[in-house]
Amino acid sequence: MKKTRNIWMLLAAFVACIMITGCSESTEISEIVKKEEAKNNEEEKELSDEVSEMLKKLPGVSDVTIDIDKSGSKEEKVYFFNFEQQVDHKDPAMGTFNQRVALRYFSSDAPVVLYTHGYEMADSASQIRYVDLAKHLHANMVAVEHRYFNKSLPEPADDLNFNFLWTDQAAADLHAIVDMMKKNFFTQNKWISTGISKDGITTALYAYYSDKNGWNDIDLYVPFCAPFLPATPTCSDDIRMGQYLYNSCGAGYDADSEKGIAYARLRKMPVAIANDKTLREACIKQFYQSDPKTYAEVINTFGRAEEEVTCGVLYYILSANFDKFSQVSFNIWARLVPDVDKAIGTATTQQEKDAKEKAISQVAEFAFMGSDELIDSLKAMTTYVNEDDKASMRAAYTDEELLNQRNADKSMPYSVQAARELGNVAYDYSMLEGTSISSTKAYSISDVFENHTLMKRYASQWDGGRLMSDFRSWVKTQSAYKMVFIYCSDDPWTGGAIDDSTNPAVTKIVNKGGYHHDGFLGQNVYTKDASQKIIAAIKSYIGL
């Protein structure tokens, strides 16, 4: 009996132990669940912080979300939201659409930089670039996507006709957003508006329309690399861009320097191709290999005569040079410009003939090299090039293809605006006078590259250069709006720069060298002298 009792006592102890262990495991699991729930709640709280709650209460604001930018030394939040915008600010009955806005918030009393996005605004925080102007001012940054670009569509995406794509409507969009935020969010802050290129035009025209409408939204306007092209009363094509490309891009360097030599070679290239049959034939072959579709378009329109095809070659070369100068610093790629003299020089010995053949090949390849190919070549030479500066030349499309792509191609609305009010680039062929190629024919044939673009569909709506002419006159005399216009001397878009100004409300700064970029704090694009001038101008106008 005693032995049996001991067994039962052991069994009871064993069961108790199991029960106690089970309870312990159950408690641990419960604690884990609670900790996980707490973690999830903390994450939810992070995605709905004080700033986002304030944004949700603003009039016209909806769909507030937060994304974390982890690309820098510390994580930073970017707040995305939609703003209910009037389709037609002149007629509220036309309804509203959602315009996309992003906010990099730092403090309630810091300045606010308004950054316009004409093309598209990224969806992720890491791609909402904190521009140098905002960095310098330690500012909050409000980024606004231009109407008709990307997702900010006043018309249905499957039926875009650009009926409300006008510069005064875009300015009214900015006014509506800034006015709302000044009244409800950033109530005591300095506001600075900035943008580059097309966005710089938007910035400057915001000031212009502010004057017309009596708005007092912005303390300082700082457009970078913004062209203003009056063109002609009958056509939006503005030749001053082509003239600047040929005469001024890469100019002003010591003749014996790498850049000085490259500039001389670039100026020789079109004339050499026009005069030298062997080089011309090599370039025609390269034209076909590089872009058989455009080559076919030229010969189908004008025939296979060598002069007509050469005019197509010359257009392509100037377009490629425009792309190179715009997208990559001339300091970096000047070394790649081939020696044109070797390609057209006399060769008698076999060694000289081999060298000439190689030079001809190098000229032809370089002539058709856009910025993408240029960057690839530079990478092969282990030269650092910023991937963000990589840009492709826009291809030539048929009307049907353009209409199919207009909802997806981020540059399409710009083409419409260029045709209506902003002006377009035209290349200069005056250097062909005295060569075997007619400059008159080159001008007319180059037009084929625009005949089949969306731009030509809206050519009849060209305002005759009125807006750009009025703006250029206005900026010389207006006194209510402080403005700093910044350009780079090697950027072909500088051909559309405002005139040198004696207006105390307006400062024009031209950086020696550089390309189509607004990164003025580093020394990769802007010289120290230009950076200091930009900073001094900002301080003199608004004390920051």
C-alpha positions in Angstrom: 0.0 0.0 0.0 2.8 2.5 0.9 4.5 1.8 -2.4 1.3 2.4 -4.3 0.7 5.7 -2.5 4.1 6.9 -3.4 3.5 6.2 -7.1 0.2 8.1 -7.0 2.0 11.1 -5.3 4.6 11.1 -8.1 1.9 11.0 -10.7 0.1 13.9 -9.1 3.4 15.9 -8.9 4.1 15.2 -12.6 0.6 16.4 -13.6 1.0 19.5 -11.5 4.3 20.2 -13.1 2.7 19.8 -16.6 -0.1 22.2 -15.6 2.3 24.7 -14.2 4.5 24.5 -17.3 1.5 24.8 -19.5 0.3 27.9 -17.6 3.8 29.4 -17.9 3.9 28.8 -21.7 0.4 30.2 -22.0 1.5 33.3 -20.1 4.5 33.8 -22.3 2.4 33.5 -25.5 0.0 36.0 -24.1 2.8 38.4 -23.4 4.2 38.0 -26.9 0.8 38.7 -28.4 0.5 41.8 -26.2 3.9 43.1 -27.2 3.1 42.5 -30.9 -0.1 44.4 -30.6 1.6 47.2 -28.8 4.2 47.3 -31.6 1.5 47.4 -34.3 -0.3 50.1 -32.4 2.9 52.1 -32.2 3.5 51.7 -36.0 -0.1 52.8 -36.6 0.4 55.8 -34.3 3.6 56.7 -36.3 1.6 56.6 -39.6 -0.9 59.0 -38.1 1.2 61.6 -36.2 0.4 65.1 -35.2 1.3 66.7 -38.5 -0.8 64.2 -40.5 -3.8 64.8 -38.2 -3.4 68.6 -38.7 -3.2 68.1 -42.5 -6.4 66.0 -42.5 -8.3 68.9 -41.0 -7.2 71.4 -43.7 -9.9 72.5 -46.1 -9.7 70.7 -49.4 -7.2 68.1 -48.2 -7.8 64.3 -48.4 -6.0 61.0 -48.6 -3.2 62.0 -46.3 -0.4 59.3 -46.1 3.1 59.1 -44.8 6.2 57.6 -46.4 9.6 57.4 -44.8 12.7 58.5 -46.7 15.5 56.2 -45.5 18.0 57.3 -48.1 19.8 59.9 -46.0 21.8 59.8 -42.8 18.5 59.9 -40.8 15.0 58.8 -41.6 12.6 61.6 -42.6 8.9 61.6 -43.1 7.2 62.9 -46.3 3.5 63.6 -46.1 1.5 63.0 -49.3 -2.0 64.3 -49.8 -4.6 65.3 -52.4 -5.9 68.9 -52.7 -9.3 69.5 -54.2 -8.6 71.9 -57.0 -10.9 73.7 -59.5 -10.8 72.3 -63.0 -11.4 75.8 -64.3 -10.7 78.6 -61.9 -12.8 80.9 -64.1 -15.9 78.6 -63.9 -16.5 76.7 -60.7 -19.3 74.8 -62.4 -16.7 72.7 -64.2 -16.1 70.8 -61.0 -12.9 69.8 -59.2 -10.0 67.4 -59.5 -7.4 66.1 -57.1 -4.0 67.7 -57.3 -1.1 65.8 -55.6 1.0 67.5 -53.0 3.9 66.3 -50.8 5.3 68.0 -47.7 8.7 67.6 -46.1 8.0 69.0 -42.6 10.7 70.2 -40.2 9.2 72.9 -38.0 6.3 75.3 -37.7 8.5 78.4 -37.8 11.0 77.4 -40.6 10.7 79.0 -44.0 8.6 77.1 -46.6 10.0 76.3 -50.1 7.3 75.7 -52.7 8.7 73.4 -55.3 6.7 73.0 -58.5 6.7 69.6 -60.4 5.9 70.0 -64.1 6.3 66.3 -65.5 5.5 64.2 -62.5 5.9 64.0 -58.8 7.2 60.7 -57.3 5.1 58.5 -55.1 7.9 57.6 -52.7 9.5 59.7 -50.0 13.1 59.0 -51.2 12.3 60.4 -54.6 10.8 63.7 -53.3 14.1 65.5 -53.7 14.9 68.0 -51.0 16.2 70.7 -53.3 19.4 72.7 -52.5 17.4 75.9 -51.9 15.4 74.2 -49.2 18.6 72.7 -47.7 20.3 76.0 -47.6 17.3 77.6 -45.8 16.7 74.6 -43.5 13.2 74.9 -44.8 10.0 72.9 -45.0 9.2 71.9 -48.6 5.8 71.8 -50.2 6.0 70.0 -53.6 3.1 70.4 -56.0 2.4 68.4 -59.1 1.4 70.5 -62.1 -2.0 70.0 -63.5 -2.3 67.4 -66.3 1.0 65.8 -65.3 1.0 62.2 -63.9 -2.0 61.8 -61.6 -3.2 65.4 -61.3 -5.7 65.2 -64.1 -8.5 67.8 -64.6 -10.0 65.5 -67.3 -10.5 61.8 -67.4 -7.3 59.8 -68.0 -8.8 58.0 -71.0 -10.0 61.3 -72.7 -7.3 63.9 -72.1 -7.8 66.9 -74.4 -5.9 69.5 -72.4 -8.8 71.9 -72.4 -7.7 73.4 -69.1 -3.9 73.3 -69.6 -3.1 77.0 -69.5 -0.4 78.9 -67.5 -3.0 81.1 -65.7 -4.8 78.0 -64.5 -1.6 76.5 -63.2 -0.7 79.7 -61.3 -4.2 79.7 -59.8 -3.6 76.2 -58.6 -0.5 77.3 -56.7 -2.3 80.3 -55.3 -5.1 78.1 -54.0 -2.7 75.7 -52.2 -0.4 78.4 -50.8 -3.3 80.6 -49.7 -5.0 77.7 -47.9 -1.7 76.6 -46.1 -0.8 80.2 -45.1 -4.2 80.6 -43.5 -4.3 77.3 -41.8 -0.9 75.6 -41.4 2.2 77.8 -42.0 0.7 81.1 -40.9 3.8 83.1 -40.0 6.4 81.7 -42.3 8.5 83.1 -45.2 7.6 81.5 -48.5 10.0 80.9 -51.4 8.9 79.5 -54.7 11.4 77.6 -56.9 11.6 75.2 -59.8 14.0 74.2 -62.6 13.5 74.3 -66.3 9.7 74.0 -67.1 9.1 74.2 -63.3 11.2 77.4 -63.3 8.9 78.9 -65.9 5.9 77.9 -63.7 7.6 79.7 -60.8 8.2 82.9 -62.7 4.7 82.9 -64.2 3.3 82.5 -60.7 4.8 85.9 -59.9 3.5 87.3 -63.1 -0.1 86.2 -62.5 0.2 87.2 -58.8 0.8 90.7 -60.0 -2.2 90.5 -62.3 -4.5 89.1 -59.6 -3.2 91.0 -56.6 -2.0 87.8 -54.8 0.6 88.3 -52.1 1.6 84.6 -51.5 5.4 84.4 -52.0 8.3 86.4 -50.5 10.8 85.4 -53.1 10.8 83.6 -56.5 13.9 81.6 -57.5 13.5 80.0 -61.0 16.5 77.9 -62.2 17.4 77.4 -65.9 14.0 78.7 -67.0 13.7 79.7 -70.7 11.2 82.3 -71.9 10.7 82.0 -75.7 8.6 84.6 -77.6 9.5 82.8 -80.9 7.6 84.5 -83.8 4.0 85.6 -84.2 3.3 82.7 -86.5 5.3 79.8 -85.0 6.3 78.7 -81.5 9.7 77.6 -82.7 12.4 79.9 -81.3 15.7 80.0 -83.1 17.6 81.8 -80.3 17.9 78.4 -78.6 19.7 76.9 -81.6 21.9 79.9 -81.9 22.9 79.7 -78.2 23.6 76.0 -78.6 26.0 76.5 -81.5 27.7 79.7 -80.5 27.7 79.8 -76.7 27.5 76.3 -75.2 31.1 75.4 -74.3 32.4 78.9 -75.2 34.7 81.1 -73.2 37.3 78.6 -72.2 41.0 78.9 -73.0 41.6 77.8 -76.6 44.3 75.3 -75.6 42.3 73.7 -72.8 40.4 70.5 -73.1 37.1 72.4 -73.2 38.3 75.0 -75.6 39.5 72.4 -78.0 36.2 70.5 -77.7 34.2 73.7 -78.4 36.2 74.3 -81.6 35.6 70.7 -82.7 31.8 70.9 -82.0 31.5 74.1 -84.1 33.4 72.5 -87.0 31.3 69.3 -87.0 28.2 70.4 -89.0 30.2 72.2 -91.7 32.6 69.3 -92.0 29.7 66.9 -92.5 28.1 69.2 -95.1 31.4 69.6 -97.1 33.1 66.2 -96.8 31.5 63.4 -98.7 33.2 60.5 -96.9 32.3 61.9 -93.5 28.8 62.7 -94.7 28.2 59.1 -96.0 29.5 57.7 -92.7 27.1 59.9 -90.8 24.2 58.9 -93.0 25.0 55.3 -92.3 25.1 56.0 -88.6 21.8 57.9 -88.9 20.2 54.7 -90.3 21.7 52.5 -87.7 20.9 54.8 -84.7 17.3 55.6 -85.6 16.0 53.7 -88.7 12.5 54.9 -88.0 13.3 58.6 -88.2 15.6 57.9 -91.2 12.7 56.2 -93.0 10.5 59.2 -92.1 12.9 61.6 -93.8 13.4 59.6 -97.0 9.7 58.8 -97.3 8.9 62.5 -97.0 11.7 64.0 -99.0 13.2 61.2 -101.0 16.6 59.6 -100.9 18.7 62.5 -102.3 21.9 62.9 -100.3 21.2 66.5 -99.5 17.8 65.8 -97.9 19.1 63.0 -95.8 22.1 65.0 -94.7 19.7 67.7 -93.5 18.1 65.0 -91.3 21.6 64.0 -90.1 22.3 67.6 -89.1 19.1 68.0 -87.2 19.8 64.8 -85.3 23.3 65.9 -84.5 22.2 69.3 -83.1 19.5 67.6 -81.1 22.0 65.2 -79.7 24.3 68.1 -78.7 21.5 69.9 -77.1 20.7 66.8 -75.1 24.4 66.3 -74.1 24.9 69.9 -72.9 21.6 69.9 -71.0 22.1 66.7 -69.1 25.8 66.2 -68.4 28.4 68.7 -67.4 30.6 69.8 -70.3 33.6 69.5 -67.9 33.1 65.8 -67.9 32.4 65.0 -71.5 34.5 67.5 -73.4 37.3 64.9 -73.5 35.0 62.6 -75.7 34.6 65.1 -78.6 36.6 63.6 -81.5 39.1 65.4 -83.7 37.1 66.5 -86.8 40.2 67.6 -88.6 41.6 64.1 -88.6 38.3 62.9 -90.2 38.5 65.3 -93.1 42.2 65.6 -93.5 44.2 64.3 -96.5 45.5 60.8 -96.2 48.1 59.3 -98.5 49.9 56.5 -96.7 48.1 53.4 -95.5 48.7 54.4 -91.9 47.2 57.9 -92.5 44.2 56.3 -94.2 43.6 53.9 -91.3 43.8 56.8 -88.9 41.4 58.8 -91.0 38.9 56.0 -91.2 39.0 55.6 -87.4 38.5 59.3 -86.9 35.5 59.3 -89.3 34.0 56.5 -87.3 34.5 58.3 -84.1 32.9 61.5 -85.4 29.9 59.6 -86.7 29.4 57.7 -83.4 29.8 60.8 -81.3 27.5 62.9 -83.5 24.5 60.6 -82.8 25.3 60.0 -79.1 22.6 61.2 -76.8 23.0 61.7 -73.1 22.2 58.1 -72.3 25.0 56.8 -74.6 27.3 59.6 -73.4 26.8 58.5 -69.8 27.4 54.9 -70.7 30.7 55.9 -72.4 31.7 57.9 -69.4 31.0 55.0 -67.0 33.2 52.8 -69.2 35.9 55.3 -68.5 35.2 55.0 -64.7 34.0 58.7 -64.7 31.4 59.3 -62.1 28.0 60.5 -63.5 24.9 61.0 -61.3 22.2 58.6 -62.4 19.6 61.2 -61.6 21.0 63.3 -64.5 20.4 60.5 -67.0 17.8 61.5 -69.6 16.7 60.1 -73.0 16.1 62.1 -76.1 12.5 62.1 -77.0 11.8 59.9 -80.0 9.9 61.0 -83.0 6.4 59.5 -82.9 3.5 59.3 -85.4 0.3 61.1 -84.4 -1.4 57.8 -83.7 1.4 56.7 -81.4 1.5 60.0 -79.6 -2.2 59.9 -79.0 -1.8 56.4 -77.6 1.0 57.5 -75.3 -0.2 60.9 -74.2 -1.6 59.5 -70.9 1.7 57.7 -70.1 4.4 60.1 -71.5 5.3 62.6 -68.7 6.5 65.2 -71.3 3.3 65.3 -73.4 1.6 68.2 -71.5 4.8 70.2 -71.9 4.6 69.8 -75.6 1.1 71.2 -75.6 2.1 74.1 -73.4 5.1 74.8 -75.6 2.8 74.9 -78.7 0.3 77.2 -77.0 2.2 79.6 -74.8 5.8 78.6 -73.8 7.6 78.3 -77.2 9.7 75.5 -78.6 13.3 74.9 -79.6 14.4 75.5 -83.2 17.9 74.8 -84.4 20.1 77.2 -86.2 21.5 76.2 -89.6 23.1 79.5 -90.6 26.5 77.9 -90.4 25.7 76.0 -93.5 25.9 79.1 -95.7 28.7 78.5 -98.2 28.6 74.7 -97.9 27.1 72.2 -100.3 24.0 71.9 -98.2 21.2 74.6 -98.4 20.5 76.1 -95.0 17.0 76.9 -96.3 16.4 73.3 -97.1 17.8 72.3 -93.7 15.3 74.6 -91.9 12.4 73.2 -93.9 13.4 69.5 -93.5 14.1 69.8 -89.8 10.4 70.7 -89.5 9.5 67.1 -90.3 10.7 66.2 -86.8 7.9 68.4 -85.4 5.2 67.7 -88.0 4.5 64.4 -86.4 4.3 65.4 -82.8 1.5 66.2 -80.5 2.8 69.8 -80.5 1.8 70.3 -84.1 -1.8 69.2 -83.2 -2.0 72.4 -81.0 0.1 74.7 -83.3 -3.0 76.7 -84.3 -3.4 77.7 -80.6 0.0 79.4 -80.4 -0.6 82.8 -78.8 1.9 84.5 -81.1 4.4 84.9 -78.4 2.2 87.3 -76.4 2.7 85.7 -73.0 6.4 85.3 -73.2 6.9 88.8 -74.7 4.6 90.3 -72.0 6.5 88.4 -69.3 9.9 89.5 -70.5 8.7 93.2 -70.5 7.0 92.8 -67.2 10.0 91.4 -65.4 12.1 94.4 -66.4 9.8 96.9 -64.7 7.8 95.2 -61.9 8.7 96.1 -58.4 6.4 94.2 -56.1 7.9 90.7 -56.5 11.5 89.8 -55.5 13.0 87.4 -58.1 16.3 85.6 -58.6 16.8 84.0 -62.0 19.7 81.5 -62.2 21.3 80.1 -65.4 24.3 78.0 -66.4 26.5 79.2 -69.3 26.9 75.7 -70.9 23.2 74.9 -70.7 21.5 75.4 -74.1 18.2 76.5 -72.4 20.1 79.6 -71.3 19.4 80.8 -74.9 15.9 81.6 -73.5 17.2 83.5 -70.4 15.7 86.8 -69.4 17.6 89.9 -70.4 20.3 91.3 -68.0 18.3 93.3 -65.5 18.8 96.7 -63.9 15.5 96.2 -61.9 16.4 96.2 -58.2 13.6 93.7 -57.6 15.2 91.2 -60.0 18.7 89.5 -60.0 20.1 87.4 -62.8 23.0 85.1 -62.0 24.8 83.1 -64.7 27.0 80.3 -63.5 30.2 79.8 -65.4 29.9 76.3 -67.0 27.3 73.9 -65.5 24.3 72.3 -67.1 20.5 72.1 -66.6 20.6 71.7 -62.9 19.6 73.5 -59.6 22.2 71.9 -57.3 24.0 75.1 -56.4 25.4 74.0 -53.0 28.0 71.6 -54.3 30.8 72.4 -56.7 29.9 69.7 -59.3 27.7 72.1 -61.3 28.0 75.6 -59.8 31.1 77.4 -59.1 31.8 78.7 -55.6 31.4 82.3 -56.9 28.0 81.5 -58.3 26.8 79.8 -55.2 27.9 82.7 -53.1 26.1 85.1 -55.3 22.9 83.0 -55.1 23.1 82.9 -51.3 23.8 86.6 -51.1 20.8 87.5 -53.3 18.5 85.4 -51.2 19.7 87.0 -48.0 19.5 90.5 -49.5 15.8 90.0 -50.5 14.4 88.2 -47.5 17.1 88.2 -44.8 17.5 84.4 -44.8 
